């Protein structure tokens, strides 16, 4: 696997990019990230396993991995399987992807009729943390996504707009205790039941699940990088009740906030 993870300046949209090199025994291990991943199969065939569901893919197929999804790749014995990928983040990226027909329940796209589409996955400009390199990288990403908007457009643009408004509100306000399902529904002016159905179809999560994922993701960052007390971490990410925070944290991460901090402290010391 070749990759570049040096785009950390400006408002970067590209977290990393890479290519599966043939003839090397490599397989994506199960992972869950807060970013988007876009894959293009450039040769052969294989299977992407997303949230436990198998999606057979072949040359020309594109695969979109949404935030907070788990992914692994199954490679057929003695069959070539090559793909390129970019890992993306940011609200602007989410808006562009919402204009495509990708969704959590529909992560695989047919071949996009663009000659040499694979070349647009080579977004990494160089290895330096410079503003000009970041600008070039971001520009290439936008061009890449523009082809998916053109040739694989969303069939539910109005409904998608509601979801993007809801996600934007959540991602800007999840640290506030006042960010609730009701406040989200009020913001986009939709009935809560209708919003629940649209949001679940588009993202795979209920509104409260998405809010909690944002909050716990931020909490993990704080637990990893600060010595702030658990109760203050809870308040900082929108939980007024420390016990409820610990309950939600354990549900999503499998361990308590204290255990999480100790586990990652041990990794730093190792």
C-alpha positions in Angstrom: 0.0 0.0 0.0 1.3 3.4 -1.0 -0.2 6.4 0.7 0.3 10.0 1.5 -1.2 11.6 4.7 0.4 15.0 4.6 -2.5 17.3 3.8 -3.2 19.0 7.1 -3.2 22.7 6.2 -5.9 25.1 5.0 -9.4 23.5 5.0 -8.2 20.2 3.6 -10.6 17.8 2.2 -8.2 15.0 1.4 -7.0 13.0 4.4 -5.0 10.4 2.5 -4.9 8.5 -0.8 -3.4 5.3 -2.1 -3.4 2.3 -4.3 -3.5 -1.4 -3.8 -0.3 -2.7 -5.3 -0.6 -6.0 -7.1 1.6 -8.9 -6.2 1.7 -7.7 -2.6 -0.2 -9.6 0.1 -2.3 -6.7 1.4 -5.9 -6.6 2.6 -7.8 -3.7 4.3 -8.5 -4.7 7.8 -11.9 -4.0 9.4 -11.9 -0.3 10.3 -14.3 2.5 11.3 -13.5 6.2 10.6 -15.2 9.5 10.7 -14.2 10.2 7.1 -15.5 9.2 3.6 -13.6 6.7 1.5 -14.0 6.5 -2.3 -12.6 3.4 -4.0 -12.3 2.7 -7.7 -11.6 -0.9 -8.9 -9.0 -0.6 -11.6 -8.5 -4.3 -12.4 -9.9 -7.7 -11.6 -12.6 -8.3 -9.0 -13.1 -8.8 -5.2 -15.5 -8.2 -2.4 -15.9 -5.1 -0.2 -17.5 -5.9 3.1 -19.3 -2.8 4.5 -21.0 -3.0 7.9 -21.1 -6.8 7.5 -22.7 -6.8 4.1 -20.7 -8.2 1.1 -20.6 -6.2 -2.1 -18.9 -8.1 -5.1 -17.2 -5.5 -7.3 -15.3 -5.6 -10.6 -13.2 -3.4 -12.7 -14.9 0.0 -13.2 -17.0 -0.2 -10.0 -16.7 2.6 -7.5 -17.4 2.1 -3.8 -18.3 4.8 -1.3 -17.5 4.3 2.4 -19.6 6.6 4.6 -18.4 7.9 8.0 -18.7 5.5 11.0 -18.9 2.5 8.7 -16.8 -0.6 9.1 -15.0 -2.0 6.0 -12.8 -4.9 5.1 -11.9 -6.4 1.7 -12.0 -10.0 0.6 -9.6 -11.0 -2.1 -10.2 -14.0 -4.3 -7.2 -16.5 -4.5 -5.2 -16.2 -7.6 -7.3 -13.4 -9.1 -5.9 -9.9 -9.7 -7.6 -7.2 -7.7 -6.4 -3.6 -7.9 -8.0 -0.4 -6.7 -7.3 3.2 -6.0 -8.8 5.2 -3.1 -9.0 8.6 -1.5 -10.1 9.4 2.0 -12.0 12.6 2.4 -13.5 14.8 5.1 -15.4 18.0 5.6 -18.8 19.4 5.2 -18.2 20.5 1.6 -17.3 17.0 0.7 -20.5 15.7 2.4 -22.5 18.2 0.3 -20.9 17.0 -2.9 -21.4 13.3 -2.1 -25.1 14.1 -1.3 -25.5 15.2 -4.9 -24.5 11.7 -6.0 -26.6 8.6 -5.9 -24.3 6.9 -3.3 -25.9 6.1 0.1 -25.2 3.8 3.0 -27.6 1.2 1.5 -26.3 1.8 -2.0 -22.5 2.1 -1.7 -21.5 0.7 -5.1 -21.7 2.6 -8.4 -21.5 1.2 -11.9 -18.7 2.3 -14.2 -18.5 6.0 -14.7 -18.1 6.8 -18.5 -15.1 9.0 -18.1 -11.9 8.0 -19.9 -9.1 7.2 -17.5 -11.1 8.1 -14.5 -8.5 6.4 -12.4 -6.0 9.2 -13.0 -8.2 11.6 -11.0 -7.6 9.5 -7.9 -3.9 10.6 -8.0 -4.7 13.6 -6.0 -1.5 13.8 -3.9 0.5 16.7 -5.2 3.7 16.1 -3.2 5.0 15.3 0.2 5.1 18.7 1.7 2.8 20.5 4.2 2.4 23.6 2.0 -0.7 25.7 1.2 -0.1 25.4 -2.5 0.0 21.6 -2.4 -3.2 21.5 -0.3 -4.9 23.8 -2.8 -3.9 21.6 -5.7 -5.0 18.5 -3.8 -8.4 20.0 -2.9 -8.9 21.1 -6.5 -8.3 17.6 -7.8 -10.7 16.1 -5.3 -13.4 18.5 -6.4 -12.9 17.6 -10.0 -13.0 13.9 -9.2 -16.3 14.2 -7.3 -17.8 16.4 -10.1 -17.8 13.4 -12.4 -19.8 11.4 -10.0 -22.3 14.2 -9.6 -22.5 14.4 -13.4 -22.8 10.7 -14.2 -24.2 9.2 -11.0 -26.5 12.0 -9.7 -28.8 11.8 -6.8 -32.4 10.8 -7.5 -33.7 12.5 -4.3 -32.1 16.0 -4.3 -34.9 17.7 -2.3 -34.9 15.0 0.4 -31.1 15.0 0.4 -31.0 18.7 1.0 -33.0 18.2 4.2 -30.5 15.6 5.4 -27.5 17.8 4.5 -29.1 20.7 6.5 -29.7 18.4 9.4 -26.1 17.0 9.3 -24.7 20.5 9.0 -26.6 21.7 12.0 -25.5 18.6 14.0 -21.9 18.9 13.1 -21.8 22.5 14.0 -23.8 22.2 17.3 -23.3 18.7 18.7 -21.2 20.1 21.5 -24.2 21.9 22.8 -26.6 20.2 25.2 -29.4 21.9 23.3 -28.6 19.9 20.2 -31.4 17.3 20.3 -33.6 15.5 17.8 -36.2 18.1 18.4 -33.8 21.0 17.7 -32.7 19.3 14.5 -36.3 18.8 13.3 -37.1 22.4 14.2 -34.1 23.6 12.2 -35.0 21.8 9.0 -38.8 22.3 9.7 -39.7 18.6 9.3 -41.9 16.3 11.3 -39.6 14.2 13.6 -41.0 10.9 12.3 -40.5 12.0 8.6 -37.0 13.3 9.4 -36.1 10.0 11.2 -37.1 8.0 8.0 -35.2 10.2 5.6 -32.1 10.4 7.9 -32.0 6.7 8.4 -32.3 5.9 4.7 -29.6 8.4 3.7 -27.0 7.8 6.5 -27.9 4.5 8.1 -28.3 6.2 11.5 -31.1 7.7 13.4 -30.7 11.4 14.2 -29.8 10.7 17.9 -27.3 8.0 16.8 -25.6 10.5 14.5 -25.5 13.1 17.2 -24.0 10.6 19.7 -21.4 9.4 17.1 -20.2 13.0 16.7 -20.1 13.5 20.4 -18.3 10.3 21.2 -15.8 10.8 18.3 -14.9 14.2 19.8 -14.7 12.7 23.3 -12.2 10.2 22.1 -10.0 12.9 20.7 -10.1 14.7 24.1 -9.4 11.6 26.1 -6.4 10.8 23.8 -4.9 14.3 23.9 -5.9 16.0 27.2 -6.0 15.3 30.9 -9.4 16.9 31.2 -11.6 15.1 33.8 -14.2 12.7 32.5 -17.1 14.9 33.7 -15.7 17.9 31.9 -15.2 15.9 28.7 -18.9 14.9 28.9 -19.9 18.5 29.3 -17.6 19.6 26.4 -19.3 17.3 24.0 -22.9 17.9 24.9 -23.7 15.6 27.7 -25.1 17.1 30.9 -25.1 13.7 32.7 -21.8 12.0 33.1 -23.4 8.6 33.8 -25.4 8.8 30.5 -22.2 9.9 28.7 -20.4 6.8 30.0 -23.4 4.6 29.0 -23.4 5.9 25.4 -19.6 5.8 25.2 -19.6 2.1 26.3 -22.3 1.3 23.9 -20.4 2.7 20.9 -16.8 1.9 22.0 -17.3 -1.3 24.1 -15.4 0.2 27.0 -15.8 3.1 29.5 -14.2 6.5 28.9 -11.7 5.8 31.8 -10.8 2.4 30.3 -10.4 4.1 26.8 -8.1 6.7 28.2 -5.9 4.1 30.0 -5.8 1.9 27.0 -4.5 4.7 24.7 -2.2 6.0 27.4 -0.5 2.6 27.5 -0.1 2.7 23.7 1.7 6.1 23.9 4.0 4.7 26.6 4.8 1.6 24.7 
